[in-house]
């Protein structure tokens, strides 16, 4: 198959969607498929992979996103040769996919990776809450109807789409993870490089440091844990627009010796950071299908999180980790204390988490996506035949 991946943003921007595209492109190409990425940005950018087609766009502040309303003639010409197109952002890329692909009978697949309803609240706080939600509810159901197959990475995300008014069939296909580097006994980063000691209990968070990740909540909970468990330490791996604010919070809370920020680290080094930790913690409620959580589980770490779509679909409370209700700071803190104090609980939860991570292996999920692509191609073919018959009928009536 010739597969087009359409995304509003791609490398060097770091995100779960970017990682998803990179990983699936790699495995699809290994199986003999041709994969092209259509995105916006600097046309002169040098990519470390083939098949990345960039069209010009205006940079949106320092977010890494570009605002583009159209593709270059070269990109449009190439796009028309695809057998199937997989859309990863519904607004800019999605609109272009409907414009260029649907009239030509190209199979159209959409995966909803993001809680757009919650992101609107976080990043558009100056707008009335109903405005952002109303716009999403007006657009998303119509766009999904224009697609041949709609995919949600989790059952929770499927319910979110239903609540937003999407009434077409939604297939649930987990976002795959290459869990092999995390399952092997990676050589752990030396804790002393963070100022930690071998006997400390290291709680780790990996991911973007953005407002949507609810990290101030995590720091407030850890402040209570640090008082109850002097050995507890928090390692925050990643970077993002909120890093400076979070560092300031840690200083004001007097936790400089117990919380360490690594900044951005190469993705291939993440297994080594997870290997030096004892448990994974996250307070995010905006996850659709949390890759960082699955990676932590594959590394044998129990997970503490908040009941929400995505997290609740991945972590089983009391089996592979602990879950608490949203905004339950006391409950979250109590569960974190238990993880920090009870070595045997951590071991048992971690072992089960490692086993549960197998269901998300990329080798399994990419085969499911191939089936989705084939279904979309078939549906597009039926649409194309119906369209030709209708045109033929009009022609015959006109000339009779």
Secondary structure as UniProt FT lines:
FT   STRAND          2..6
FT   TURN            11..12
FT   HELIX           16..30
FT   TURN            31..32
FT   STRAND          34..40
FT   TURN            43..44
FT   STRAND          52..55
FT   STRAND          58..59
FT   TURN            61..62
FT   STRAND          66..67
FT   HELIX           73..79
FT   TURN            80..81
FT   STRAND          84..87
FT   TURN            90..91
FT   HELIX           92..100
FT   HELIX           102..104
FT   STRAND          107..112
FT   HELIX           116..123
FT   TURN            125..126
FT   HELIX           129..146
FT   STRAND          149..152
FT   HELIX           155..163
FT   TURN            164..165
FT   STRAND          170..172
FT   HELIX           180..183
FT   HELIX           191..194
FT   TURN            198..199
FT   STRAND          201..206
FT   HELIX           211..213
FT   HELIX           215..228
FT   TURN            230..231
FT   STRAND          232..238
FT   TURN            241..242
FT   HELIX           243..252
FT   TURN            253..254
FT   TURN            256..258
FT   STRAND          259..263
FT   HELIX           267..269
FT   HELIX           270..275
FT   STRAND          279..281
FT   HELIX           291..298
FT   TURN            299..300
FT   STRAND          302..306
FT   TURN            309..310
FT   HELIX           311..314
FT   TURN            318..320
FT   STRAND          321..324
FT   TURN            326..327
FT   HELIX           329..341
FT   HELIX           343..356
FT   HELIX           357..360
FT   HELIX           362..399
//
